[in-house]
Amino acid sequence: MSSDLKYLAAYLLLTTGGNAAPTAKDITEVLASVGIEAEEERVSALLAELEGKDIQELIAEGTAKLASVPSGGAVAAAGGASAAAGGEAAAAEEEPEEEAEESDDDMGFGLFD
């Protein structure tokens, strides 16, 4: 997780918990509760960036922007349909690849790293 995202996550936790205007102290306390030492400059930068803005409106704007990003689902579905139509015999002859021994449950990072 980007180091700035942990500050935003703390801010969002506070706002969804009912604190309409989290302070630097509030954000620092949330981060400290999970063992993260907050950097004052980053907390200040986040608060300056969000000052006077409605977090729900920002989330709605971000959701609208994400809706326009292609997710690749249509390509995967088209590929799956063509494989089912003509590639069943070829797929039966192919050897399955061995799975990696490493677990990627955490994908190499934690929630607040």
N, CA, C and O atoms as CSV, one atom per row, in Angstrom:
chain,resi,resn,atom,element,x,y,z
A,1,MET,N,N,0.856,-1.167,0.000
A,1,MET,CA,C,0.000,0.000,0.000
A,1,MET,C,C,0.895,1.220,0.000
A,1,MET,O,O,1.886,1.296,0.726
A,2,SER,N,N,0.528,2.144,-0.811
A,2,SER,CA,C,1.277,3.389,-0.836
A,2,SER,C,C,1.273,3.994,0.560
A,2,SER,O,O,0.278,3.912,1.280
A,3,SER,N,N,2.375,4.590,0.931
A,3,SER,CA,C,2.474,5.122,2.282
A,3,SER,C,C,1.447,6.223,2.547
A,3,SER,O,O,1.043,6.419,3.693
A,4,ASP,N,N,1.018,6.943,1.513
A,4,ASP,CA,C,-0.001,7.974,1.716
A,4,ASP,C,C,-1.393,7.381,1.894
A,4,ASP,O,O,-2.259,8.001,2.512
A,5,LEU,N,N,-1.608,6.201,1.362
A,5,LEU,CA,C,-2.929,5.588,1.460
A,5,LEU,C,C,-3.289,5.210,2.895
A,5,LEU,O,O,-4.470,5.189,3.243
A,6,LYS,N,N,-2.306,4.916,3.724
A,6,LYS,CA,C,-2.626,4.567,5.105
A,6,LYS,C,C,-3.214,5.775,5.837
A,6,LYS,O,O,-4.055,5.618,6.721
A,7,TYR,N,N,-2.773,6.971,5.471
A,7,TYR,CA,C,-3.325,8.177,6.081
A,7,TYR,C,C,-4.760,8.396,5.612
A,7,TYR,O,O,-5.638,8.758,6.395
A,8,LEU,N,N,-4.978,8.171,4.324
A,8,LEU,CA,C,-6.331,8.292,3.785
A,8,LEU,C,C,-7.244,7.229,4.392
A,8,LEU,O,O,-8.397,7.517,4.715
A,9,ALA,N,N,-6.744,6.010,4.549
A,9,ALA,CA,C,-7.541,4.941,5.151
A,9,ALA,C,C,-7.939,5.307,6.577
A,9,ALA,O,O,-9.082,5.083,6.977
A,10,ALA,N,N,-7.016,5.864,7.340
A,10,ALA,CA,C,-7.324,6.286,8.707
A,10,ALA,C,C,-8.385,7.379,8.690
A,10,ALA,O,O,-9.311,7.366,9.501
A,11,TYR,N,N,-8.247,8.330,7.759
A,11,TYR,CA,C,-9.223,9.413,7.625
A,11,TYR,C,C,-10.608,8.844,7.307
A,11,TYR,O,O,-11.606,9.253,7.900
A,12,LEU,N,N,-10.656,7.903,6.372
A,12,LEU,CA,C,-11.935,7.309,5.991
A,12,LEU,C,C,-12.551,6.496,7.129
A,12,LEU,O,O,-13.769,6.512,7.312
A,13,LEU,N,N,-11.724,5.790,7.891
A,13,LEU,CA,C,-12.232,5.063,9.054
A,13,LEU,C,C,-12.878,6.021,10.045
A,13,LEU,O,O,-13.942,5.742,10.597
A,14,LEU,N,N,-12.225,7.137,10.257
A,14,LEU,CA,C,-12.767,8.124,11.185
A,14,LEU,C,C,-14.085,8.719,10.684
A,14,LEU,O,O,-15.034,8.868,11.454
A,15,THR,N,N,-14.141,9.058,9.396
A,15,THR,CA,C,-15.372,9.666,8.870
A,15,THR,C,C,-16.524,8.667,8.838
A,15,THR,O,O,-17.662,9.026,9.144
A,16,THR,N,N,-16.244,7.428,8.474
A,16,THR,CA,C,-17.329,6.436,8.473
A,16,THR,C,C,-17.743,6.079,9.887
A,16,THR,O,O,-18.847,5.580,10.106
A,17,GLY,N,N,-16.867,6.331,10.849
A,17,GLY,CA,C,-17.189,6.105,12.254
A,17,GLY,C,C,-17.950,7.260,12.887
A,17,GLY,O,O,-18.297,7.194,14.066
A,18,GLY,N,N,-18.213,8.309,12.129
A,18,GLY,CA,C,-19.019,9.406,12.636
A,18,GLY,C,C,-18.276,10.706,12.879
A,18,GLY,O,O,-18.903,11.706,13.230
A,19,ASN,N,N,-16.959,10.726,12.706
A,19,ASN,CA,C,-16.187,11.949,12.897
A,19,ASN,C,C,-16.163,12.701,11.568
A,19,ASN,O,O,-15.405,12.354,10.662
A,20,ALA,N,N,-16.995,13.726,11.460
A,20,ALA,CA,C,-17.142,14.448,10.196
A,20,ALA,C,C,-15.909,15.260,9.817
A,20,ALA,O,O,-15.704,15.555,8.640
A,21,ALA,N,N,-15.084,15.626,10.800
A,21,ALA,CA,C,-13.908,16.443,10.518
A,21,ALA,C,C,-12.723,15.948,11.352
A,21,ALA,O,O,-12.371,16.571,12.354
A,22,PRO,N,N,-12.109,14.840,10.949
A,22,PRO,CA,C,-10.970,14.316,11.710
A,22,PRO,C,C,-9.810,15.308,11.756
A,22,PRO,O,O,-9.539,16.019,10.788
A,23,THR,N,N,-9.145,15.337,12.882
A,23,THR,CA,C,-7.983,16.205,13.061
A,23,THR,C,C,-6.703,15.386,12.872
A,23,THR,O,O,-6.743,14.162,12.748
A,24,ALA,N,N,-5.584,16.083,12.853
A,24,ALA,CA,C,-4.294,15.400,12.741
A,24,ALA,C,C,-4.101,14.451,13.921
A,24,ALA,O,O,-3.567,13.354,13.760
A,25,LYS,N,N,-4.531,14.872,15.091
A,25,LYS,CA,C,-4.413,14.035,16.286
A,25,LYS,C,C,-5.245,12.765,16.124
A,25,LYS,O,O,-4.792,11.679,16.487
A,26,ASP,N,N,-6.459,12.891,15.583
A,26,ASP,CA,C,-7.327,11.730,15.374
A,26,ASP,C,C,-6.660,10.713,14.446
A,26,ASP,O,O,-6.638,9.517,14.736
A,27,ILE,N,N,-6.124,11.196,13.340
A,27,ILE,CA,C,-5.479,10.316,12.356
A,27,ILE,C,C,-4.250,9.652,12.969
A,27,ILE,O,O,-4.023,8.456,12.781
A,28,THR,N,N,-3.464,10.428,13.698
A,28,THR,CA,C,-2.273,9.898,14.353
A,28,THR,C,C,-2.639,8.803,15.346
A,28,THR,O,O,-1.944,7.790,15.433
A,29,GLU,N,N,-3.715,8.993,16.092
A,29,GLU,CA,C,-4.154,7.997,17.069
A,29,GLU,C,C,-4.617,6.707,16.397
A,29,GLU,O,O,-4.326,5.615,16.885
A,30,VAL,N,N,-5.332,6.823,15.287
A,30,VAL,CA,C,-5.779,5.626,14.567
A,30,VAL,C,C,-4.572,4.843,14.069
A,30,VAL,O,O,-4.510,3.624,14.232
A,31,LEU,N,N,-3.625,5.529,13.470
A,31,LEU,CA,C,-2.428,4.859,12.964
A,31,LEU,C,C,-1.617,4.243,14.103
A,31,LEU,O,O,-1.098,3.135,13.970
A,32,ALA,N,N,-1.509,4.960,15.222
A,32,ALA,CA,C,-0.767,4.437,16.375
A,32,ALA,C,C,-1.431,3.180,16.935
A,32,ALA,O,O,-0.752,2.307,17.476
A,33,SER,N,N,-2.752,3.086,16.805
A,33,SER,CA,C,-3.462,1.920,17.332
A,33,SER,C,C,-3.085,0.630,16.607
A,33,SER,O,O,-3.306,-0.463,17.128
A,34,VAL,N,N,-2.518,0.753,15.406
A,34,VAL,CA,C,-2.067,-0.429,14.659
A,34,VAL,C,C,-0.545,-0.431,14.508
A,34,VAL,O,O,0.004,-1.123,13.651
A,35,GLY,N,N,0.124,0.353,15.353
A,35,GLY,CA,C,1.581,0.328,15.398
A,35,GLY,C,C,2.297,1.136,14.337
A,35,GLY,O,O,3.457,0.858,14.032
A,36,ILE,N,N,1.636,2.126,13.770
A,36,ILE,CA,C,2.259,2.963,12.740
A,36,ILE,C,C,2.527,4.345,13.310
A,36,ILE,O,O,1.635,4.986,13.868
A,37,GLU,N,N,3.768,4.796,13.163
A,37,GLU,CA,C,4.118,6.144,13.590
A,37,GLU,C,C,3.810,7.100,12.436
A,37,GLU,O,O,4.399,6.999,11.360
A,38,ALA,N,N,2.899,8.010,12.669
A,38,ALA,CA,C,2.473,8.944,11.625
A,38,ALA,C,C,3.510,10.032,11.405
A,38,ALA,O,O,4.139,10.514,12.347
A,39,GLU,N,N,3.675,10.409,10.146
A,39,GLU,CA,C,4.541,11.525,9.789
A,39,GLU,C,C,3.677,12.779,9.719
A,39,GLU,O,O,2.719,12.846,8.949
A,40,GLU,N,N,4.024,13.757,10.525
A,40,GLU,CA,C,3.226,14.976,10.647
A,40,GLU,C,C,3.012,15.670,9.304
A,40,GLU,O,O,1.930,16.196,9.042
A,41,GLU,N,N,4.058,15.674,8.439
A,41,GLU,CA,C,3.933,16.349,7.144
A,41,GLU,C,C,2.873,15.678,6.264
A,41,GLU,O,O,2.117,16.357,5.570
A,42,ARG,N,N,2.822,14.365,6.297
A,42,ARG,CA,C,1.855,13.657,5.452
A,42,ARG,C,C,0.431,13.830,5.957
A,42,ARG,O,O,-0.507,13.966,5.172
A,43,VAL,N,N,0.281,13.823,7.279
A,43,VAL,CA,C,-1.043,14.049,7.852
A,43,VAL,C,C,-1.510,15.452,7.497
A,43,VAL,O,O,-2.660,15.645,7.104
A,44,SER,N,N,-0.632,16.423,7.634
A,44,SER,CA,C,-0.970,17.820,7.307
A,44,SER,C,C,-1.318,17.971,5.827
A,44,SER,O,O,-2.263,18.676,5.474
A,45,ALA,N,N,-0.552,17.308,4.968
A,45,ALA,CA,C,-0.810,17.380,3.529
A,45,ALA,C,C,-2.175,16.787,3.191
A,45,ALA,O,O,-2.909,17.342,2.373
A,46,LEU,N,N,-2.517,15.663,3.818
A,46,LEU,CA,C,-3.823,15.046,3.575
A,46,LEU,C,C,-4.944,15.972,4.014
A,46,LEU,O,O,-5.901,16.197,3.273
A,47,LEU,N,N,-4.823,16.507,5.218
A,47,LEU,CA,C,-5.871,17.403,5.727
A,47,LEU,C,C,-6.001,18.660,4.870
A,47,LEU,O,O,-7.111,19.148,4.657
A,48,ALA,N,N,-4.889,19.186,4.382
A,48,ALA,CA,C,-4.942,20.368,3.519
A,48,ALA,C,C,-5.636,20.025,2.199
A,48,ALA,O,O,-6.402,20.827,1.665
A,49,GLU,N,N,-5.361,18.833,1.683
A,49,GLU,CA,C,-5.950,18.402,0.415
A,49,GLU,C,C,-7.464,18.190,0.539
A,49,GLU,O,O,-8.210,18.437,-0.409
A,50,LEU,N,N,-7.909,17.735,1.708
A,50,LEU,CA,C,-9.328,17.426,1.903
A,50,LEU,C,C,-10.115,18.568,2.541
A,50,LEU,O,O,-11.334,18.468,2.687
A,51,GLU,N,N,-9.444,19.642,2.920
A,51,GLU,CA,C,-10.106,20.756,3.599
A,51,GLU,C,C,-11.235,21.335,2.744
A,51,GLU,O,O,-11.046,21.678,1.577
A,52,GLY,N,N,-12.406,21.431,3.359
A,52,GLY,CA,C,-13.557,22.017,2.689
A,52,GLY,C,C,-14.242,21.112,1.677
A,52,GLY,O,O,-15.162,21.543,0.982
A,53,LYS,N,N,-13.803,19.864,1.589
A,53,LYS,CA,C,-14.401,18.939,0.626
A,53,LYS,C,C,-15.263,17.909,1.337
A,53,LYS,O,O,-14.955,17.497,2.455
A,54,ASP,N,N,-16.337,17.498,0.691
A,54,ASP,CA,C,-17.224,16.469,1.219
A,54,ASP,C,C,-16.686,15.110,0.782
A,54,ASP,O,O,-16.583,14.835,-0.413
A,55,ILE,N,N,-16.347,14.271,1.736
A,55,ILE,CA,C,-15.726,12.984,1.428
A,55,ILE,C,C,-16.669,12.093,0.609
A,55,ILE,O,O,-16.214,11.332,-0.245
A,56,GLN,N,N,-17.965,12.183,0.862
A,56,GLN,CA,C,-18.921,11.369,0.096
A,56,GLN,C,C,-18.945,11.787,-1.379
A,56,GLN,O,O,-19.064,10.940,-2.264
A,57,GLU,N,N,-18.834,13.081,-1.636
A,57,GLU,CA,C,-18.780,13.570,-3.022
A,57,GLU,C,C,-17.497,13.101,-3.704
A,57,GLU,O,O,-17.520,12.724,-4.876
A,58,LEU,N,N,-16.379,13.123,-2.979
A,58,LEU,CA,C,-15.111,12.659,-3.544
A,58,LEU,C,C,-15.168,11.172,-3.883
A,58,LEU,O,O,-14.652,10.743,-4.916
A,59,ILE,N,N,-15.795,10.392,-3.012
A,59,ILE,CA,C,-15.938,8.954,-3.267
A,59,ILE,C,C,-16.814,8.725,-4.492
A,59,ILE,O,O,-16.511,7.870,-5.325
A,60,ALA,N,N,-17.898,9.484,-4.604
A,60,ALA,CA,C,-18.796,9.349,-5.760
A,60,ALA,C,C,-18.069,9.711,-7.057
A,60,ALA,O,O,-18.228,9.028,-8.069
A,61,GLU,N,N,-17.275,10.777,-7.030
A,61,GLU,CA,C,-16.505,11.168,-8.218
A,61,GLU,C,C,-15.496,10.083,-8.591
A,61,GLU,O,O,-15.339,9.750,-9.766
A,62,GLY,N,N,-14.821,9.539,-7.593
A,62,GLY,CA,C,-13.846,8.478,-7.843
A,62,GLY,C,C,-14.493,7.222,-8.394
A,62,GLY,O,O,-13.934,6.563,-9.271
A,63,THR,N,N,-15.666,6.890,-7.883
A,63,THR,CA,C,-16.392,5.712,-8.365
A,63,THR,C,C,-16.784,5.891,-9.824
A,63,THR,O,O,-16.696,4.954,-10.617
A,64,ALA,N,N,-17.220,7.101,-10.176
A,64,ALA,CA,C,-17.583,7.373,-11.572
A,64,ALA,C,C,-16.372,7.239,-12.488
A,64,ALA,O,O,-16.481,6.717,-13.597
A,65,LYS,N,N,-15.221,7.711,-12.022
A,65,LYS,CA,C,-13.996,7.593,-12.828
A,65,LYS,C,C,-13.590,6.133,-12.984
A,65,LYS,O,O,-13.171,5.718,-14.064
A,66,LEU,N,N,-13.710,5.357,-11.923
A,66,LEU,CA,C,-13.349,3.933,-11.994
A,66,LEU,C,C,-14.282,3.155,-12.919
A,66,LEU,O,O,-13.868,2.169,-13.530
A,67,ALA,N,N,-15.530,3.588,-13.023
A,67,ALA,CA,C,-16.486,2.892,-13.879
A,67,ALA,C,C,-16.071,2.964,-15.347
A,67,ALA,O,O,-16.446,2.098,-16.138
A,68,SER,N,N,-15.308,3.978,-15.713
A,68,SER,CA,C,-14.895,4.125,-17.104
A,68,SER,C,C,-13.607,3.359,-17.421
A,68,SER,O,O,-13.190,3.314,-18.578
A,69,VAL,N,N,-12.978,2.762,-16.420
A,69,VAL,CA,C,-11.737,2.013,-16.632
A,69,VAL,C,C,-12.084,0.591,-17.077
A,69,VAL,O,O,-12.840,-0.096,-16.391
A,70,PRO,N,N,-11.543,0.139,-18.214
A,70,PRO,CA,C,-11.839,-1.226,-18.656
A,70,PRO,C,C,-11.241,-2.235,-17.689
A,70,PRO,O,O,-10.110,-2.077,-17.229
A,71,SER,N,N,-12.008,-3.266,-17.387
A,71,SER,CA,C,-11.541,-4.252,-16.416
A,71,SER,C,C,-11.019,-5.514,-17.069
A,71,SER,O,O,-10.426,-6.345,-16.382
A,72,GLY,N,N,-11.212,-5.694,-18.371
A,72,GLY,CA,C,-10.706,-6.876,-19.062
A,72,GLY,C,C,-11.636,-8.066,-18.979
A,72,GLY,O,O,-11.317,-9.117,-19.534
A,73,GLY,N,N,-12.751,-7.951,-18.323
A,73,GLY,CA,C,-13.684,-9.067,-18.191
A,73,GLY,C,C,-14.242,-9.524,-19.521
A,73,GLY,O,O,-14.434,-10.723,-19.725
A,74,ALA,N,N,-14.509,-8.597,-20.438
A,74,ALA,CA,C,-15.058,-8.964,-21.740
A,74,ALA,C,C,-14.039,-9.743,-22.556
A,74,ALA,O,O,-14.406,-10.668,-23.280
A,75,VAL,N,N,-12.778,-9.386,-22.451
A,75,VAL,CA,C,-11.732,-10.087,-23.183
A,75,VAL,C,C,-11.601,-11.505,-22.663
A,75,VAL,O,O,-11.479,-12.444,-23.449
A,76,ALA,N,N,-11.625,-11.673,-21.362
A,76,ALA,CA,C,-11.512,-13.004,-20.768
A,76,ALA,C,C,-12.712,-13.859,-21.150
A,76,ALA,O,O,-12.560,-15.049,-21.426
A,77,ALA,N,N,-13.892,-13.273,-21.168
A,77,ALA,CA,C,-15.088,-14.027,-21.531
A,77,ALA,C,C,-15.037,-14.449,-22.993
A,77,ALA,O,O,-15.419,-15.572,-23.324
A,78,ALA,N,N,-14.576,-13.575,-23.864
A,78,ALA,CA,C,-14.473,-13.903,-25.285
A,78,ALA,C,C,-13.442,-15.017,-25.487
A,78,ALA,O,O,-13.669,-15.939,-26.269
A,79,GLY,N,N,-12.323,-14.933,-24.790
A,79,GLY,CA,C,-11.308,-15.969,-24.889
A,79,GLY,C,C,-11.816,-17.298,-24.382
A,79,GLY,O,O,-11.503,-18.342,-24.953
A,80,GLY,N,N,-12.586,-17.274,-23.331
A,80,GLY,CA,C,-13.150,-18.503,-22.778
A,80,GLY,C,C,-14.162,-19.125,-23.715
A,80,GLY,O,O,-14.232,-20.349,-23.823
A,81,ALA,N,N,-14.953,-18.301,-24.400
A,81,ALA,CA,C,-15.950,-18.818,-25.332
A,81,ALA,C,C,-15.285,-19.464,-26.535
A,81,ALA,O,O,-15.736,-20.511,-26.999
A,82,SER,N,N,-14.220,-18.859,-27.050
A,82,SER,CA,C,-13.552,-19.443,-28.209
A,82,SER,C,C,-12.830,-20.729,-27.824
A,82,SER,O,O,-12.768,-21.663,-28.622
A,83,ALA,N,N,-12.293,-20.787,-26.634
A,83,ALA,CA,C,-11.631,-22.021,-26.183
A,83,ALA,C,C,-12.652,-23.134,-26.032
A,83,ALA,O,O,-12.369,-24.285,-26.362
A,84,ALA,N,N,-13.832,-22.802,-25.536
A,84,ALA,CA,C,-14.860,-23.818,-25.356
A,84,ALA,C,C,-15.387,-24.300,-26.705
A,84,ALA,O,O,-15.730,-25.472,-26.856
A,85,ALA,N,N,-15.453,-23.402,-27.683
A,85,ALA,CA,C,-15.994,-23.756,-28.984
A,85,ALA,C,C,-15.055,-24.646,-29.793
A,85,ALA,O,O,-15.503,-25.617,-30.403
A,86,GLY,N,N,-13.778,-24.336,-29.807
A,86,GLY,CA,C,-12.904,-25.106,-30.684
A,86,GLY,C,C,-11.662,-25.658,-30.043
A,86,GLY,O,O,-10.922,-26.403,-30.685
A,87,GLY,N,N,-11.410,-25.325,-28.816
A,87,GLY,CA,C,-10.151,-25.715,-28.230
A,87,GLY,C,C,-10.235,-26.786,-27.166
A,87,GLY,O,O,-9.259,-26.999,-26.448
A,88,GLU,N,N,-11.356,-27.469,-27.034
A,88,GLU,CA,C,-11.491,-28.473,-25.981
A,88,GLU,C,C,-10.515,-29.627,-26.183
A,88,GLU,O,O,-9.894,-30.076,-25.220
A,89,ALA,N,N,-10.366,-30.111,-27.397
A,89,ALA,CA,C,-9.467,-31.235,-27.657
A,89,ALA,C,C,-8.024,-30.828,-27.406
A,89,ALA,O,O,-7.262,-31.592,-26.814
A,90,ALA,N,N,-7.638,-29.635,-27.846
A,90,ALA,CA,C,-6.272,-29.171,-27.649
A,90,ALA,C,C,-5.989,-28.950,-26.167
A,90,ALA,O,O,-4.880,-29.211,-25.702
A,91,ALA,N,N,-6.969,-28.479,-25.437
A,91,ALA,CA,C,-6.792,-28.236,-24.007
A,91,ALA,C,C,-6.594,-29.544,-23.254
A,91,ALA,O,O,-5.861,-29.583,-22.266
A,92,ALA,N,N,-7.235,-30.611,-23.707
A,92,ALA,CA,C,-7.105,-31.902,-23.045
A,92,ALA,C,C,-5.695,-32.460,-23.212
A,92,ALA,O,O,-5.227,-33.202,-22.348
A,93,GLU,N,N,-5.009,-32.122,-24.301
A,93,GLU,CA,C,-3.670,-32.635,-24.560
A,93,GLU,C,C,-2.589,-31.862,-23.818
A,93,GLU,O,O,-1.508,-32.403,-23.585
A,94,GLU,N,N,-2.845,-30.619,-23.443
A,94,GLU,CA,C,-1.848,-29.790,-22.790
A,94,GLU,C,C,-1.645,-30.237,-21.349
A,94,GLU,O,O,-2.578,-30.679,-20.679
A,95,GLU,N,N,-0.385,-30.109,-20.883
A,95,GLU,CA,C,-0.056,-30.419,-19.505
A,95,GLU,C,C,-0.357,-29.194,-18.640
A,95,GLU,O,O,-0.005,-28.082,-19.032
A,96,PRO,N,N,-0.991,-29.357,-17.486
A,96,PRO,CA,C,-1.216,-28.199,-16.606
A,96,PRO,C,C,0.100,-27.743,-15.989
A,96,PRO,O,O,0.944,-28.558,-15.617
A,97,GLU,N,N,0.258,-26.441,-15.890
A,97,GLU,CA,C,1.459,-25.882,-15.278
A,97,GLU,C,C,1.396,-26.057,-13.774
A,97,GLU,O,O,0.324,-25.987,-13.172
A,98,GLU,N,N,2.565,-26.288,-13.168
A,98,GLU,CA,C,2.611,-26.440,-11.721
A,98,GLU,C,C,2.396,-25.084,-11.069
A,98,GLU,O,O,2.861,-24.057,-11.562
A,99,GLU,N,N,1.679,-25.103,-9.945
A,99,GLU,CA,C,1.424,-23.869,-9.221
A,99,GLU,C,C,2.660,-23.469,-8.443
A,99,GLU,O,O,3.448,-24.314,-8.018
A,100,ALA,N,N,2.815,-22.192,-8.266
A,100,ALA,CA,C,3.949,-21.673,-7.504
A,100,ALA,C,C,3.840,-22.134,-6.060
A,100,ALA,O,O,2.746,-22.241,-5.506
A,101,GLU,N,N,4.992,-22.406,-5.459
A,101,GLU,CA,C,4.999,-22.881,-4.085
A,101,GLU,C,C,4.713,-21.766,-3.093
A,101,GLU,O,O,4.215,-22.022,-1.997
A,102,GLU,N,N,5.024,-20.536,-3.467
A,102,GLU,CA,C,4.804,-19.418,-2.560
A,102,GLU,C,C,3.327,-19.073,-2.485
A,102,GLU,O,O,2.605,-19.125,-3.480
A,103,SER,N,N,2.906,-18.727,-1.308
A,103,SER,CA,C,1.530,-18.277,-1.121
A,103,SER,C,C,1.476,-16.781,-1.365
A,103,SER,O,O,2.314,-16.040,-0.852
A,104,ASP,N,N,0.500,-16.325,-2.141
A,104,ASP,CA,C,0.351,-14.891,-2.310
A,104,ASP,C,C,-0.920,-14.415,-1.644
A,104,ASP,O,O,-1.629,-13.563,-2.180
A,105,ASP,N,N,-1.215,-14.974,-0.455
A,105,ASP,CA,C,-2.380,-14.532,0.295
A,105,ASP,C,C,-2.308,-13.050,0.600
A,105,ASP,O,O,-3.310,-12.343,0.493
A,106,ASP,N,N,-1.115,-12.566,0.983
A,106,ASP,CA,C,-0.984,-11.150,1.290
A,106,ASP,C,C,-0.370,-10.365,0.141
A,106,ASP,O,O,-0.212,-9.149,0.244
A,107,MET,N,N,-0.029,-11.025,-0.933
A,107,MET,CA,C,0.501,-10.420,-2.148
A,107,MET,C,C,1.721,-9.548,-1.857
A,107,MET,O,O,1.994,-8.606,-2.601
A,108,GLY,N,N,2.453,-9.845,-0.794
A,108,GLY,CA,C,3.684,-9.135,-0.528
A,108,GLY,C,C,3.545,-7.849,0.261
A,108,GLY,O,O,4.536,-7.147,0.462
A,109,PHE,N,N,2.359,-7.523,0.710
A,109,PHE,CA,C,2.205,-6.312,1.496
A,109,PHE,C,C,1.040,-6.473,2.458
A,109,PHE,O,O,0.134,-7.276,2.234
A,110,GLY,N,N,1.078,-5.702,3.522
A,110,GLY,CA,C,0.019,-5.717,4.504
A,110,GLY,C,C,-0.874,-4.509,4.333
A,110,GLY,O,O,-0.590,-3.624,3.527
A,111,LEU,N,N,-1.931,-4.474,5.077
A,111,LEU,CA,C,-2.907,-3.396,4.976
A,111,LEU,C,C,-2.305,-2.028,5.290
A,111,LEU,O,O,-2.640,-1.039,4.638
A,112,PHE,N,N,-1.426,-1.968,6.274
A,112,PHE,CA,C,-0.873,-0.673,6.678
A,112,PHE,C,C,0.634,-0.615,6.533
A,112,PHE,O,O,1.293,0.090,7.298
A,113,ASP,N,N,1.205,-1.340,5.567
A,113,ASP,CA,C,2.657,-1.279,5.333
A,113,ASP,C,C,3.044,-0.039,4.576
A,113,ASP,O,O,4.224,0.170,4.296
